Amino acid sequence: MSITAEFFRRPLMTGAITASSRRLAYAMTEGVGLEKARLVVELGPGTGVFTDAILARLAPGARLVAIELNPALAARLAATRRDARLTVIQGSAAELAAAVGEPADAVVSGLPWTVMSQTQRAHTLDAVTEVLTPGGRFSTFAYLHAAWTPPARHFTTELSRRFDRVERSAVVWQNLPPAFVHRATRKP
């Protein structure tokens, strides 16, 4: 099963047409404090490229909760990852506080923010800030070619309103399409 096949089968549930690169996965997990985190939440893990990068950085006693809307991708991720630290939940990212049940030190998101409705995007970002511990970190990516669009600019503004500090990584040219990472820190 590929992300491309799932995109064509369920385009409203699958935000990408190709899997993210390992270089983007490295950028998504760099500088987020995963090595010291107790609980990490991943939103929209898809085929698990970011999941693998998170697990590689996660301490032995830590936990990763991955929330995937697409039932086929959630089942595949659960079946192909044999790591006791990982729990895969098929559900909506907007309901992550209920799914996780406790504060998270970091949230890593592969969600397609710019194709969501403004209401859905706001509700999901509210859920992210609600579940993060004070000083918790959030990372997500955006495609370079769409960074100038109104939804992308609005998303950046929403991040700035909700988080104390927002940074943007260098462009990851080895991704298709090229992308960059937003890293945000929740107000302590």
Secondary structure by P-SEA (a helix, b strand, c coil): ccaaaaaaaccccccccccccaaaaaaaacccccccccbbbbccccccaaaaaaaaaccccbbbbbbbccaaaaaaaaaccccccbbbbccccccccccccccccbbbbccccccccaaaaaaaaaaaaaaccccbbbbbbbbccccccaaaaaaaaaaaacccbbbbccccccccccbbbbbbbccc
